[in-house]
């Protein structure tokens, strides 16, 4: 069975600590993230995945959910078929929760 096609934009925010940014880029290579997402998708998709720091994570959560704190994941759905969405991962929150 063929895996779904995926158009991926993988972004790393500038507000991440320099060392964390380098570590995230090393672990989250475009190839690895594409492979993970293709295995998770049920159909073709177009996704933007943005890794952000606490400042941007809090600003987006406040702006779109009216909650004034950084959250682990924000998802913005634009279309279900084909899947089109943006996912924002707040690296410091995800790291803290992973411990």
Secondary structure per residue as TSV (DSSP state, phi and psi in degrees):
chain	resnum	aa	ss	phi	psi
A	1	X	-	360.0	129.6
A	2	X	-	-76.2	143.3
A	3	X	-	-76.3	152.9
A	4	X	-	-61.9	151.5
A	5	X	-	-75.8	146.0
A	6	X	E	-140.5	129.2
A	7	X	E	-104.0	116.9
A	8	X	E	-121.0	131.5
A	9	X	E	-111.2	115.2
A	10	X	E	-107.6	119.9
A	11	X	E	-123.7	144.0
A	12	X	E	-121.5	120.4
A	13	X	-	-69.1	152.8
A	14	X	T	-76.4	-17.3
A	15	X	T	-80.8	1.2
A	16	X	S	-73.7	143.6
A	17	X	-	-53.7	140.3
A	18	X	H	-55.4	-45.2
A	19	X	H	-66.4	-41.5
A	20	X	H	-64.6	-40.9
A	21	X	H	-58.7	-46.8
A	22	X	H	-63.5	-41.3
A	23	X	H	-65.1	-43.3
A	24	X	H	-64.9	-41.8
A	25	X	H	-62.0	-36.8
A	26	X	H	-68.6	-43.0
A	27	X	H	-78.5	-37.2
A	28	X	S	-103.6	62.3
A	29	X	-	-67.9	153.2
A	30	X	H	-55.4	-43.6
A	31	X	H	-61.3	-46.2
A	32	X	H	-65.5	-46.2
A	33	X	H	-65.0	-40.5
A	34	X	H	-59.9	-45.8
A	35	X	H	-61.2	-46.3
A	36	X	H	-59.5	-47.7
A	37	X	H	-67.0	-39.8
A	38	X	H	-61.4	-36.5
A	39	X	H	-71.3	-25.7
A	40	X	H	-87.3	-21.2
A	41	X	-	-80.4	144.4
A	42	X	S	-92.7	-20.4
A	43	X	S	-146.8	173.0
A	44	X	-	-56.4	153.2
A	45	X	E	-155.4	163.5
A	46	X	E	-129.8	111.3
A	47	X	E	-126.3	145.0
A	48	X	E	-114.6	125.8
A	49	X	E	-115.7	121.5
A	50	X	E	-120.1	124.1
A	51	X	E	-95.9	121.0
A	52	X	E	-125.3	166.4
A	53	X	-	-91.3	-177.6
A	54	X	H	-64.1	-36.4
A	55	X	H	-63.8	-51.3
A	56	X	H	-68.7	-38.2
A	57	X	H	-59.6	-42.4
A	58	X	H	-67.9	-42.9
A	59	X	H	-61.0	-45.1
A	60	X	H	-67.3	-40.4
A	61	X	H	-64.4	-39.9
A	62	X	H	-66.6	-44.3
A	63	X	H	-68.0	-42.0
A	64	X	H	-100.4	-20.6
A	65	X	H	-123.6	-1.1
A	66	X	-	56.5	35.8
A	67	X	-	-122.3	118.7
A	68	X	-	-91.3	61.5
A	69	X	S	-158.1	155.4
A	70	X	-	-72.7	139.1
A	71	X	-	-116.7	165.0
A	72	X	S	-68.3	-49.5
A	73	X	E	-139.2	134.8
A	74	X	E	-119.6	134.9
A	75	X	E	-123.7	133.6
A	76	X	E	-120.2	107.2
A	77	X	E	-87.9	130.7
A	78	X	E	-114.1	-30.0
A	79	X	E	-158.9	140.5
A	80	X	E	-89.6	-36.9
A	81	X	T	-134.3	107.2
A	82	X	T	-72.3	155.2
A	83	X	E	-62.0	125.9
A	84	X	E	-136.2	119.4
A	85	X	E	-158.5	159.2
A	86	X	E	-114.2	138.3
A	87	X	E	-124.6	129.9
A	88	X	E	-114.0	121.2
A	89	X	E	-109.7	122.7
A	90	X	E	-90.3	102.3
A	91	X	H	-53.3	-46.8
A	92	X	H	-65.1	-35.2
A	93	X	H	-71.2	-44.3
A	94	X	H	-62.1	-42.6
A	95	X	H	-62.6	-44.4
A	96	X	H	-62.7	-44.0
A	97	X	H	-69.2	-28.5
A	98	X	H	-69.6	-26.1
A	99	X	-	-69.6	360.0
